Amino acid sequence: MRYANASEMADELDAVIRRLASGNLMRSPVAGAPPQSPSPPHLSSSKPKSGLLIAAAIVALLVIAGGIIGASSNNNSPAISPAPDLILNSATKDPKKQPILATKNKTLIENPETDLPPKPKTAPLPPEQSKVESPIDTLARLRPDLRKGNYAEMPEGTLKRDDSYFFLVRSPLSWLRASHFAEAHGAQLAVLEEKEALSWVLEAFGFKSPHWLGLSDSGTESKWHWANGNVLSTDLWAPGQPDDSPEKKDGEDFAALLPGPALEDLPASRELPFLLQWHESGEQPGSLRQQIKRVATAFREKQIPIFPTGTRDVGGSRFLIVPESLSWDEASALATTAGGHLAVPSSSAEGGWMLQSMQSYLSDYDGLWVGASLSAPPKQRWTFVTAERFEFVTWAPGQPDLKDTLQPVLQIRRGADGEFGYHNSGRATGQAGAFLLEWSARSRRNMPGKDDARGSTDIKKWLTALRQKIVVDEKSSYERYQKSHEKNLEGFLDDLEKETETARRFSQEAKDYINSITKEIKKAGEIPPDLGSEQARRFIGELHEKALEKQTKLWEDYQSEFQAAKTRYLDKLQSELERRIQQRSKEAMSYLTRELRAVSDDPYFLEIISGENPSVPD
């Protein structure tokens, strides 16, 4: 029954004051009620008392009203809605004559002259606990402003030194993910070029363990540079650093700050806390964009470039992941402006590195653009932006999907089924969260020859080259097996010869029979699983079983390596077949299909890795 607004409450108070001033404290008689004897106006005999009573009454009403309003509005708790069946005044049954008091959701019927039954007591709602925003949450909220260079508000714990703001992210990440986190928030990994700056950071943030900074020698052959392009002062290293340990699979190409203060080189895969830096001007000289611009300028001016921190050197080509969601065409244009191109696999080493490295990185992104596109129908041929042969592309299962002609470009990603590899895709913004930039030497590219302008090599020459490669790759393991196999075979033949020379145990007929078996074994190059004759089993059965058991064991020991080599060979054949399908090369498609079918037979592949180069079946 609380007042809808202050005005109604003021009107009510005015009415009470008028009654108090007149000395008549009785309510107006209700129609139809029996007459009442007026009470003596006790409070009207003295003005001071009347004034006190007026004041007391007003205070009481204010306290009651305030209590009701306070209880209903405490801590923004929702108001209790009145019951749907409203109780009408007992003296006036017509609701149209009742004064109306509006609430948020209901219309409450009220008669100030009549008391309604008391409302049931409701337990007060507990005050809602206000959520305290953590510094990292503040950082996430401020991300759009920080990317625009607006530093009016910064997360708690941010410290300013000279013209820069510094913020410590305590959640450990690999160097690459830390760098991309900085980019996403308009920052850079901190650049601290003097020992005084390192000491300040240690004291200000209380470092007790290594923390990533914006310093790397990746892509620059052990020439350490800060993200802003400046050369590192060697007196900042800890004793014995950098050691450039070759034992780490991803190298020790990235620097972390140690208590001391001093720097240590560590592998990028280490997960460490890291320090962000924003320059007050809003321009971050250590951002990827600025580093890429400096590389482009170096190429234009024919100078040796300083590749961005995080660049990987793979066989002489440099690769850099740029975590920006652009369209394929925008990413390709930016890569070209930087003096490079969207990455392509020019060799098996590059192809393997691209798939392996991107698989772990792409857990955070939808996909990553690479430099290939599909020509328009009817040819629909895949080509790299560098005009190289379209090779070393490992398609994900079911790819490429050419039913939808609106997916004419290439990206590496994990599909909805969880399978990882190359996918054809649309080229719009938002379809990939990053792109792979490459700077490569032309001499290292997989370019077609003069007699192969379209990149379609003679398929027989291609297969011969593949077989030669598999022979070289499998030489050591195959030769180890082959030597053991031949030694066992020679031992069995020697035993047979000794047996045939013992004339007392064999007739001439038996000798001739054993000699024929020996010739067959030498021709086959292996011990047969069965001698084919009861007479032979009676003569040499024990020798045969012993030699056969050893031959079987040698094959079982080698079989895992053999099958792995066979799988690699089949993968190469399948990739080339898919490429020839895209080129609509019917002759090559038929030739490779026959080879794929033949290799399913182990003896056929054993001939290949032994160097015999068998003819592809018709």
Stockholm file with secondary structure:
# STOCKHOLM 1.0

chainA/1-618         MRYANASEMADELDAVIRRLASGNLMRSPVAGAPPQSPSPPHLSSSKPKSGLLIAAAIVALLVIAGGIIGASSNNNSPAISPAPDLILNSATKDPKKQPILATKNKTLIENPETDLPPKPKTAPLPPEQSKVESPIDTLARLRPDLRKGNYAEMPEGTLKRDDSYFFLVRSPLSWLRASHFAEAHGAQLAVLEEKEALSWVLEAFGFKSPHWLGLSDSGTESKWHWANGNVLSTDLWAPGQPDDSPEKKDGEDFAALLPGPALEDLPASRELPFLLQWHESGEQPGSLRQQIKRVATAFREKQIPIFPTGTRDVGGSRFLIVPESLSWDEASALATTAGGHLAVPSSSAEGGWMLQSMQSYLSDYDGLWVGASLSAPPKQRWTFVTAERFEFVTWAPGQPDLKDTLQPVLQIRRGADGEFGYHNSGRATGQAGAFLLEWSARSRRNMPGKDDARGSTDIKKWLTALRQKIVVDEKSSYERYQKSHEKNLEGFLDDLEKETETARRFSQEAKDYINSITKEIKKAGEIPPDLGSEQARRFIGELHEKALEKQTKLWEDYQSEFQAAKTRYLDKLQSELERRIQQRSKEAMSYLTRELRAVSDDPYFLEIISGENPSVPD
#=GR chainA/1-618 SS CCCSSHHHHHHHHHHHHHHHHHTCCSCCCCTTCCCCCCCCCGGGSCHHHHHHHHHHHHHHHHHHHHHHHHHHHGGGCCCCCCCSSCCCCSSCCCGGGSCEEECSSCEEECCTTSCCCCCCCCCCCCCCCCCCCCHHHHHHHTHHHHHTTCCSSCCTTCEEETTEEEEEEEEEECHHHHHHHHHHTTCEECCCCSHHHHHHHHHHHTCCSCEEEEEECTTTTSCCEETTSCBCCGGGBCTTCCCCCTTSTTCSCEEEEETTTEEEEECTTCCEEEEEEEETTSCCTTSHHHHHHHHHHHHHTTCCCCCCTTCEEETTEEEEEECCCCCHHHHHHHHHHTTCEECCCCSHHHHHHHHHHHHHHTTSSSCEEEEEEECCTTTCCEEETTCCCCCSCCBCTTCSCCSCTTCCEEEEEECTTSCEEEEEECCSTTSCSEEEEEECCGGGSCCCCTTCTTSCCCHHHHHHHHHHHHHHHTHHHHHHHHHHHHHHHHHHHHHHHHHHHCTTTCCHHHHHHHHHHHHHHHHHTSCCSCCSCHHHHHHHHHHHHHHHHHHHHHHHHHHHHHHHHHHHHHHHHHHHHHHHHHTTCHHHHHHHHHHHHHHTSHHHHHHHHTTCCCCCCC
#=GC SS_cons         CCCSSHHHHHHHHHHHHHHHHHTCCSCCCCTTCCCCCCCCCGGGSCHHHHHHHHHHHHHHHHHHHHHHHHHHHGGGCCCCCCCSSCCCCSSCCCGGGSCEEECSSCEEECCTTSCCCCCCCCCCCCCCCCCCCCHHHHHHHTHHHHHTTCCSSCCTTCEEETTEEEEEEEEEECHHHHHHHHHHTTCEECCCCSHHHHHHHHHHHTCCSCEEEEEECTTTTSCCEETTSCBCCGGGBCTTCCCCCTTSTTCSCEEEEETTTEEEEECTTCCEEEEEEEETTSCCTTSHHHHHHHHHHHHHTTCCCCCCTTCEEETTEEEEEECCCCCHHHHHHHHHHTTCEECCCCSHHHHHHHHHHHHHHTTSSSCEEEEEEECCTTTCCEEETTCCCCCSCCBCTTCSCCSCTTCCEEEEEECTTSCEEEEEECCSTTSCSEEEEEECCGGGSCCCCTTCTTSCCCHHHHHHHHHHHHHHHTHHHHHHHHHHHHHHHHHHHHHHHHHHHCTTTCCHHHHHHHHHHHHHHHHHTSCCSCCSCHHHHHHHHHHHHHHHHHHHHHHHHHHHHHHHHHHHHHHHHHHHHHHHHHTTCHHHHHHHHHHHHHHTSHHHHHHHHTTCCCCCCC
//
